[in-house]
Amino acid sequence: MANLLPTKGNLIAAKRSRMLAQTGYELMDRKRNILIRELMGMMDTAKELQGQIDAVFTEAYTALQAANIRLGICPALPLRYGGGAAPHPRPVPPAPAGVRHGGYLFRAG
Protein backbone atom coordinates (compact mmCIF):
# COMPACT_ATOMS: atom_id res chain seq x y z
CA MET A 1 0.00 0.00 0.00
CA ALA A 2 3.01 2.29 0.12
CA ASN A 3 2.77 2.93 -3.64
CA LEU A 4 -0.83 4.24 -3.56
CA LEU A 5 -1.52 7.80 -4.49
CA PRO A 6 -3.24 9.86 -1.78
CA THR A 7 -6.55 10.24 -3.63
CA LYS A 8 -10.09 10.33 -2.29
CA GLY A 9 -10.89 7.06 -4.12
CA ASN A 10 -7.95 5.27 -2.53
CA LEU A 11 -8.97 6.64 0.89
CA ILE A 12 -12.50 5.27 0.48
CA ALA A 13 -11.13 1.89 -0.69
CA ALA A 14 -8.74 1.74 2.28
CA LYS A 15 -11.56 2.57 4.71
CA ARG A 16 -13.77 -0.10 3.14
CA SER A 17 -10.93 -2.63 3.37
CA ARG A 18 -10.32 -1.70 7.01
CA MET A 19 -14.03 -2.11 7.86
CA LEU A 20 -14.09 -5.50 6.15
CA ALA A 21 -10.98 -6.60 8.06
CA GLN A 22 -12.50 -5.39 11.35
CA THR A 23 -15.75 -7.27 10.67
CA GLY A 24 -13.79 -10.42 9.80
CA TYR A 25 -11.77 -10.12 12.99
CA GLU A 26 -14.93 -9.76 15.10
CA LEU A 27 -16.54 -12.78 13.44
CA MET A 28 -13.44 -14.90 13.98
CA ASP A 29 -13.29 -13.77 17.63
CA ARG A 30 -16.94 -14.80 18.15
CA LYS A 31 -16.26 -18.14 16.49
CA ARG A 32 -13.22 -18.70 18.72
CA ASN A 33 -15.28 -17.97 21.83
CA ILE A 34 -18.04 -20.37 20.73
CA LEU A 35 -15.52 -23.12 19.98
CA ILE A 36 -13.85 -22.64 23.37
CA ARG A 37 -17.25 -22.94 25.08
CA GLU A 38 -17.98 -26.13 23.11
CA LEU A 39 -14.57 -27.54 24.00
CA MET A 40 -15.10 -26.81 27.71
CA GLY A 41 -18.44 -28.63 27.57
CA MET A 42 -16.79 -31.61 25.92
CA MET A 43 -14.08 -31.61 28.57
CA ASP A 44 -16.73 -31.70 31.31
CA THR A 45 -18.42 -34.63 29.57
CA ALA A 46 -15.07 -36.40 29.21
CA LYS A 47 -14.35 -35.91 32.93
CA GLU A 48 -17.72 -37.43 33.84
CA LEU A 49 -17.12 -40.40 31.54
CA GLN A 50 -13.62 -40.88 32.93
CA GLY A 51 -15.07 -40.92 36.46
CA GLN A 52 -17.59 -43.58 35.44
CA ILE A 53 -14.86 -45.65 33.79
CA ASP A 54 -12.66 -45.36 36.88
CA ALA A 55 -15.54 -46.52 39.08
CA VAL A 56 -16.22 -49.55 36.86
CA PHE A 57 -12.53 -50.48 36.71
CA THR A 58 -12.19 -50.12 40.49
CA GLU A 59 -15.17 -52.42 40.98
CA ALA A 60 -13.81 -54.91 38.45
CA TYR A 61 -10.34 -54.97 40.03
CA THR A 62 -11.89 -55.45 43.48
CA ALA A 63 -13.94 -58.36 42.15
CA LEU A 64 -10.85 -59.84 40.45
CA GLN A 65 -8.85 -59.49 43.64
CA ALA A 66 -11.60 -61.23 45.62
CA ALA A 67 -11.77 -64.03 43.03
CA ASN A 68 -8.00 -64.48 43.13
CA ILE A 69 -8.11 -64.70 46.93
CA ARG A 70 -10.97 -67.26 46.92
CA LEU A 71 -9.95 -69.36 43.92
CA GLY A 72 -6.26 -68.69 43.56
CA ILE A 73 -4.54 -67.41 40.47
CA CYS A 74 -4.96 -69.79 37.53
CA PRO A 75 -1.81 -70.73 35.65
CA ALA A 76 -1.59 -69.20 32.19
CA LEU A 77 -2.44 -71.42 29.26
CA PRO A 78 0.12 -71.78 26.48
CA LEU A 79 0.06 -69.00 23.89
CA ARG A 80 -1.17 -71.35 21.17
CA TYR A 81 -4.55 -71.34 22.92
CA GLY A 82 -4.78 -67.56 22.92
CA GLY A 83 -2.89 -66.91 26.15
CA GLY A 84 -5.72 -67.60 28.56
CA ALA A 85 -8.64 -68.49 26.32
CA ALA A 86 -10.01 -72.02 26.24
CA PRO A 87 -8.89 -74.16 23.30
CA HIS A 88 -11.16 -74.14 20.26
CA PRO A 89 -13.50 -77.20 20.23
CA ARG A 90 -12.67 -77.98 16.57
CA PRO A 91 -9.27 -77.54 15.01
CA VAL A 92 -9.18 -74.50 12.76
CA PRO A 93 -7.76 -75.25 9.29
CA PRO A 94 -4.75 -73.16 8.30
CA ALA A 95 -5.37 -70.20 6.01
CA PRO A 96 -4.59 -70.85 2.34
CA ALA A 97 -1.22 -69.58 1.17
CA GLY A 98 -1.50 -66.63 -1.17
CA VAL A 99 -2.76 -63.08 -1.29
CA ARG A 100 -6.39 -62.01 -0.98
CA HIS A 101 -7.57 -59.01 -2.97
CA GLY A 102 -11.19 -58.04 -3.63
CA GLY A 103 -12.56 -61.39 -2.50
CA TYR A 104 -10.19 -63.37 -4.76
CA LEU A 105 -7.29 -65.55 -3.64
CA PHE A 106 -4.14 -65.25 -5.74
CA ARG A 107 -1.65 -68.09 -5.29
CA ALA A 108 1.97 -68.05 -6.27
CA GLY A 109 3.18 -70.66 -8.73
C-alpha positions in Angstrom: 0.0 0.0 0.0 3.0 2.3 0.1 2.8 2.9 -3.6 -0.8 4.2 -3.6 -1.5 7.8 -4.5 -3.2 9.9 -1.8 -6.5 10.2 -3.6 -10.1 10.3 -2.3 -10.9 7.1 -4.1 -7.9 5.3 -2.5 -9.0 6.6 0.9 -12.5 5.3 0.5 -11.1 1.9 -0.7 -8.7 1.7 2.3 -11.6 2.6 4.7 -13.8 -0.1 3.1 -10.9 -2.6 3.4 -10.3 -1.7 7.0 -14.0 -2.1 7.9 -14.1 -5.5 6.2 -11.0 -6.6 8.1 -12.5 -5.4 11.4 -15.7 -7.3 10.7 -13.8 -10.4 9.8 -11.8 -10.1 13.0 -14.9 -9.8 15.1 -16.5 -12.8 13.4 -13.4 -14.9 14.0 -13.3 -13.8 17.6 -16.9 -14.8 18.2 -16.3 -18.1 16.5 -13.2 -18.7 18.7 -15.3 -18.0 21.8 -18.0 -20.4 20.7 -15.5 -23.1 20.0 -13.8 -22.6 23.4 -17.2 -22.9 25.1 -18.0 -26.1 23.1 -14.6 -27.5 24.0 -15.1 -26.8 27.7 -18.4 -28.6 27.6 -16.8 -31.6 25.9 -14.1 -31.6 28.6 -16.7 -31.7 31.3 -18.4 -34.6 29.6 -15.1 -36.4 29.2 -14.3 -35.9 32.9 -17.7 -37.4 33.8 -17.1 -40.4 31.5 -13.6 -40.9 32.9 -15.1 -40.9 36.5 -17.6 -43.6 35.4 -14.9 -45.6 33.8 -12.7 -45.4 36.9 -15.5 -46.5 39.1 -16.2 -49.5 36.9 -12.5 -50.5 36.7 -12.2 -50.1 40.5 -15.2 -52.4 41.0 -13.8 -54.9 38.5 -10.3 -55.0 40.0 -11.9 -55.4 43.5 -13.9 -58.4 42.1 -10.9 -59.8 40.4 -8.9 -59.5 43.6 -11.6 -61.2 45.6 -11.8 -64.0 43.0 -8.0 -64.5 43.1 -8.1 -64.7 46.9 -11.0 -67.3 46.9 -9.9 -69.4 43.9 -6.3 -68.7 43.6 -4.5 -67.4 40.5 -5.0 -69.8 37.5 -1.8 -70.7 35.6 -1.6 -69.2 32.2 -2.4 -71.4 29.3 0.1 -71.8 26.5 0.1 -69.0 23.9 -1.2 -71.4 21.2 -4.6 -71.3 22.9 -4.8 -67.6 22.9 -2.9 -66.9 26.1 -5.7 -67.6 28.6 -8.6 -68.5 26.3 -10.0 -72.0 26.2 -8.9 -74.2 23.3 -11.2 -74.1 20.3 -13.5 -77.2 20.2 -12.7 -78.0 16.6 -9.3 -77.5 15.0 -9.2 -74.5 12.8 -7.8 -75.2 9.3 -4.8 -73.2 8.3 -5.4 -70.2 6.0 -4.6 -70.9 2.3 -1.2 -69.6 1.2 -1.5 -66.6 -1.2 -2.8 -63.1 -1.3 -6.4 -62.0 -1.0 -7.6 -59.0 -3.0 -11.2 -58.0 -3.6 -12.6 -61.4 -2.5 -10.2 -63.4 -4.8 -7.3 -65.6 -3.6 -4.1 -65.2 -5.7 -1.6 -68.1 -5.3 2.0 -68.1 -6.3 3.2 -70.7 -8.7 
